[in-house]
């Protein structure tokens, strides 16, 4: 295994931007591009983790979301078949080594102390959480590449005091570390913890359901308790950024590539690469501080066709590392980093016509000298350019599948401009329109 000793400027110095909507790394904007690796520490060996982390680093990812203890069975080593024994010091020494490895690669670990099921099972309560959080706080208070993520697919209003205690303790050991909360499906941490001083940013889980799957008779139904946005994950961003006290927000669990629509029934269609792109562009162009990708195979590190996996998994994680959706999100990150995104905002007012609902939504994100539009269905739309009449704008179509740019024209002095994407003769017809001030 190759040793990496690269140095990264400002690494480990994450903070909230002055406008409270984004993250900064030192004095530079930080665009969160996360990957979901929940069982990485529990299932993989050091060489496997190196392979995975290097693959993700080279694809532009900078945050890896993983969990230390995932189920009540993990604390009963005799039942934790195929997983490391979290009750032994060897496990925690291994975690230290992996944190070192990630730091050498310039990767942040979004570390979830324990999945929400341990709180629901009362394994972690006010007494035991105090002990566990202090153990973690002392052990990792000087780690530069940690982002604490509490929760774990669980509501925050059931064991509110336990999660607040956890957040307060971890924050007390190093107030500069970012603390967030991974919530239950189709909810946001803002619903419960937005005004808690230990919470630096919001995470929402838009989840894995189609527009027509509000209620499925499953354990994760919640449409009767919460507003159901369906696939419109951008609406979570709108809601989170509407609070008087603004905090950054992002989709920490959208529909995973290669997972059944609705999550539970493998007879349903599976979410594909174009769905991955849609969730990413919709939320980021609504003002999200980044985005997290997920793969059904990778989140559980499925590695044996002779073993039954979860959620209709069909591929080994080693193959899923190369799926198109996970590769294509780097193009969004690169695009956002090519503009002054922390001073941009979602701006539907620039659409004179063409705005529709659901899949036909046009997402518009604009700054002083640029306009970015995501068009999932390849529909025509008309832009109001009166604010930009004093500058020439170069226009390109970007193919979000390949990152290829196709120059259209240079727009000078026009009040309006009609965008007409070229139709592809295939299922995916999404495009990104880029307008930037001409050199």
VENZITA-V432416 format. One record per residue. SS is DSSP state (2 for helix, 1 for strand, 0 for the rest). PHI is phi in radians with two decimals (999 if undefined). BURIAL is + if it has 9 or more other ideal C-beta (glycine too) atoms within 8 Angstrom, else -. Layout:
ss & phi & burial
SS & PHI & BURIAL
SS & PHI & BURIAL
//
This chain:
ss & phi & burial
0 & 999 & -
0 & -1.28 & -
0 & -1.62 & -
0 & -1.92 & -
0 & -2.23 & -
0 & -1.14 & -
0 & -1.74 & -
0 & -2.20 & -
0 & -1.08 & -
0 & 1.13 & +
0 & -1.07 & +
0 & 1.55 & -
0 & -1.90 & +
1 & -1.47 & +
1 & -2.67 & -
1 & -1.65 & +
0 & -1.15 & +
0 & -1.05 & -
0 & -1.46 & -
0 & 1.24 & +
0 & -1.82 & +
0 & -2.39 & +
1 & -1.82 & +
1 & -2.14 & +
1 & -2.07 & +
0 & 1.16 & -
0 & -1.77 & -
1 & -2.02 & -
1 & -1.05 & +
1 & -2.08 & +
0 & -1.67 & +
1 & -1.23 & +
1 & -2.09 & +
1 & -1.78 & +
1 & -2.21 & +
1 & -1.70 & +
0 & -2.34 & +
0 & -0.90 & +
0 & -1.73 & +
2 & -0.96 & +
2 & -1.22 & +
2 & -1.46 & +
2 & -2.00 & +
0 & -1.65 & +
0 & -1.59 & -
2 & -1.09 & +
2 & -1.14 & -
2 & -1.13 & -
2 & -1.16 & +
2 & -1.01 & +
2 & -1.02 & -
2 & -1.12 & +
2 & -1.11 & +
2 & -1.12 & +
2 & -1.02 & +
2 & -1.23 & +
2 & -1.03 & +
2 & -1.24 & -
0 & -1.62 & +
0 & 1.66 & +
0 & -1.26 & +
0 & -2.27 & +
1 & -2.31 & +
1 & -2.01 & +
1 & -1.60 & +
1 & -2.55 & +
1 & -2.18 & +
1 & -1.44 & +
1 & -2.28 & +
0 & -1.79 & +
0 & -2.55 & -
2 & -0.97 & +
2 & -1.18 & -
2 & -1.13 & +
2 & -1.56 & +
0 & -2.03 & -
2 & -0.96 & +
2 & -1.17 & -
2 & -1.75 & -
0 & -1.54 & +
0 & -1.08 & -
0 & 1.37 & -
0 & -2.15 & +
0 & -1.29 & +
0 & -1.56 & +
0 & -1.28 & +
0 & -1.49 & -
0 & -1.81 & +
2 & -1.12 & -
2 & -1.05 & -
2 & -1.12 & +
2 & -1.24 & +
2 & -1.14 & -
2 & -1.10 & +
2 & -1.02 & +
2 & -1.01 & -
2 & -1.10 & +
2 & -1.23 & +
2 & -1.09 & +
2 & -1.06 & -
2 & -1.05 & +
2 & -1.10 & +
2 & -1.10 & +
2 & -1.11 & +
0 & -1.56 & +
0 & 1.35 & +
0 & -1.89 & +
1 & -1.54 & +
1 & -1.85 & +
1 & -1.39 & +
1 & -1.69 & +
1 & -1.70 & +
1 & -1.00 & +
1 & -2.78 & +
0 & -1.07 & +
2 & -1.03 & +
2 & -1.10 & +
2 & -1.25 & +
2 & -1.31 & +
2 & -1.05 & +
0 & -1.46 & -
0 & 1.16 & -
0 & -1.21 & +
0 & -1.88 & +
0 & -2.19 & +
2 & -1.02 & -
2 & -1.32 & -
2 & -1.27 & +
2 & -1.15 & +
2 & -1.04 & +
2 & -1.13 & -
2 & -1.17 & +
2 & -1.14 & +
2 & -1.17 & +
2 & -1.02 & -
2 & -1.18 & +
2 & -1.06 & +
2 & -1.17 & -
2 & -1.21 & -
2 & -2.07 & +
0 & -1.13 & -
0 & -1.78 & -
0 & -1.27 & -
0 & -1.46 & -
0 & -1.85 & +
1 & -1.85 & +
1 & -2.12 & +
1 & -1.38 & +
1 & -2.13 & +
1 & -1.53 & +
1 & 1.49 & +
1 & 1.92 & +
1 & 1.03 & +
1 & -2.53 & +
0 & -1.20 & -
0 & -1.67 & +
0 & -1.62 & -
0 & -1.53 & -
0 & -2.10 & +
2 & -0.94 & +
2 & -1.13 & -
2 & -1.16 & +
2 & -1.23 & +
2 & -1.13 & +
2 & -1.05 & +
2 & -1.03 & +
2 & -1.11 & +
2 & -1.12 & +
2 & -1.18 & +
2 & -1.09 & +
2 & -1.17 & +
2 & -1.18 & -
2 & -1.33 & +
0 & -2.71 & +
0 & -1.07 & -
0 & -1.43 & -
0 & -1.33 & +
0 & -1.20 & +
1 & -2.14 & +
1 & -2.35 & +
1 & -2.52 & +
1 & -1.59 & +
1 & -1.68 & +
0 & -1.13 & +
0 & -1.00 & +
0 & 1.10 & +
1 & -2.39 & +
1 & -2.25 & +
0 & -1.04 & +
2 & -1.12 & +
2 & -1.12 & +
2 & -2.18 & +
2 & -2.03 & +
0 & -0.97 & +
0 & -1.66 & -
0 & -1.31 & -
0 & -1.12 & -
0 & -1.36 & +
0 & -1.55 & +
0 & -1.54 & +
0 & -2.63 & +
1 & -1.68 & +
1 & -2.13 & +
1 & -2.18 & +
1 & -2.03 & +
0 & -1.19 & +
0 & 1.48 & +
0 & -2.14 & +
0 & -1.86 & +
0 & -1.35 & -
0 & -1.01 & -
0 & -1.62 & -
0 & -2.03 & +
0 & -1.08 & -
0 & -2.34 & -
0 & -2.12 & -
0 & 1.24 & -
0 & -1.91 & -
0 & -1.08 & -
0 & -1.75 & -
0 & -1.12 & +
0 & -2.66 & +
0 & -1.10 & +
0 & -1.34 & -
0 & -1.80 & -
0 & -2.27 & -
0 & -1.16 & -
0 & -1.67 & -
0 & -1.65 & +
0 & 1.06 & +
0 & -1.50 & +
0 & -1.36 & +
0 & -1.17 & +
2 & -1.09 & +
2 & -1.22 & -
2 & -1.13 & +
2 & -1.12 & +
2 & -0.95 & +
2 & -1.18 & +
2 & -1.11 & +
0 & -1.46 & +
0 & -1.55 & -
0 & -1.19 & +
0 & -1.05 & -
0 & -1.64 & -
0 & -1.54 & -
0 & -2.32 & +
0 & -1.02 & +
1 & -2.53 & +
1 & -2.82 & +
1 & -1.47 & +
0 & -1.55 & +
0 & -2.72 & +
0 & -1.45 & +
0 & -1.03 & +
0 & -1.37 & +
1 & -1.15 & +
0 & 1.41 & +
0 & -2.16 & +
1 & -1.11 & +
0 & -1.14 & +
0 & 1.70 & +
0 & 1.43 & +
0 & -1.66 & -
0 & -1.93 & -
0 & -1.20 & -
0 & -1.37 & -
0 & -1.32 & -
0 & -1.05 & -
1 & -1.77 & +
0 & -1.20 & +
0 & -2.06 & -
2 & -1.06 & +
2 & -1.20 & +
2 & -1.20 & +
2 & -0.98 & +
2 & -1.11 & +
2 & -1.04 & +
2 & -1.07 & +
2 & -1.17 & +
2 & -1.18 & +
2 & -1.01 & +
2 & -1.30 & +
2 & -1.17 & +
2 & -1.27 & +
0 & -1.50 & +
0 & 2.03 & +
0 & -1.14 & +
0 & -1.42 & +
1 & 2.73 & +
1 & -2.84 & +
1 & -2.01 & +
1 & -1.58 & +
0 & -2.48 & +
1 & -2.12 & +
2 & -0.98 & +
2 & -1.23 & +
2 & -1.37 & +
2 & -1.07 & +
2 & -1.87 & +
0 & 0.83 & +
0 & -1.26 & +
0 & -2.41 & -
0 & -2.66 & -
0 & -1.14 & -
0 & -1.42 & -
0 & -1.86 & -
0 & -1.40 & -
0 & -1.61 & +
0 & -1.73 & -
0 & 0.99 & +
0 & 1.10 & +
0 & -1.05 & +
0 & -2.14 & -
0 & -2.35 & +
0 & -1.30 & +
2 & -1.13 & +
2 & -1.12 & -
2 & -1.43 & +
2 & -1.14 & +
0 & -1.02 & +
0 & -1.87 & -
0 & -1.12 & +
2 & -1.12 & -
2 & -1.04 & +
2 & -1.21 & +
2 & -1.33 & +
2 & -1.34 & +
2 & -1.24 & +
2 & -1.06 & +
2 & -1.16 & +
2 & -1.16 & +
2 & -1.04 & +
2 & -1.08 & +
2 & -1.10 & +
2 & -1.13 & +
2 & -1.30 & +
0 & -1.49 & -
0 & -2.22 & +
0 & -1.43 & +
2 & -1.27 & +
2 & -1.24 & +
2 & -1.85 & -
0 & -1.61 & +
1 & -2.80 & -
1 & -1.11 & +
0 & -2.57 & +
2 & -1.18 & -
2 & -1.13 & -
2 & -1.38 & +
1 & -1.62 & +
1 & -1.50 & -
1 & -2.73 & -
0 & 2.01 & +
0 & -1.33 & -
0 & -2.32 & -
0 & -1.90 & -
2 & 0.93 & +
2 & -1.12 & -
2 & -1.60 & +
0 & -1.15 & +
1 & -1.81 & +
1 & -1.66 & +
1 & -2.16 & +
1 & -2.28 & +
1 & -2.47 & +
0 & -2.19 & +
0 & -1.17 & -
0 & -2.34 & -
1 & -2.75 & +
1 & -2.39 & +
1 & -2.11 & +
1 & -2.27 & +
1 & -1.91 & +
1 & -2.18 & +
0 & -1.20 & +
0 & -1.76 & -
0 & 1.27 & +
0 & -1.45 & +
0 & -1.28 & -
1 & -2.67 & +
1 & -1.98 & +
1 & -1.77 & +
1 & -1.58 & +
0 & -1.91 & +
2 & -1.05 & -
2 & -1.17 & -
2 & -1.97 & +
0 & -1.18 & +
0 & -1.49 & -
0 & -2.44 & -
1 & -1.50 & -
1 & -2.05 & +
1 & -1.36 & +
1 & -2.10 & +
1 & -2.36 & +
1 & -1.66 & +
1 & -1.86 & +
1 & -1.52 & +
0 & -1.23 & +
0 & -1.41 & -
0 & -2.20 & -
0 & 1.24 & +
1 & -1.33 & -
1 & -1.89 & +
1 & -2.20 & -
1 & -1.12 & -
1 & -1.82 & -
1 & -3.00 & -
1 & -1.96 & -
1 & -1.66 & +
1 & -2.28 & -
0 & 1.22 & -
0 & -1.55 & -
0 & -1.39 & -
1 & -2.35 & +
1 & -2.62 & +
1 & -1.63 & -
1 & -1.68 & +
0 & -2.26 & -
0 & -1.11 & +
0 & -1.42 & -
0 & -1.30 & -
0 & -1.65 & -
0 & -1.60 & -
0 & -2.76 & -
0 & -1.16 & -
0 & -1.53 & -
0 & -2.33 & +
0 & -1.56 & +
1 & -2.44 & +
1 & -2.06 & +
1 & -1.62 & +
1 & -2.06 & +
1 & -2.05 & +
1 & -2.32 & +
1 & -0.97 & +
0 & -1.21 & -
0 & -1.18 & -
//
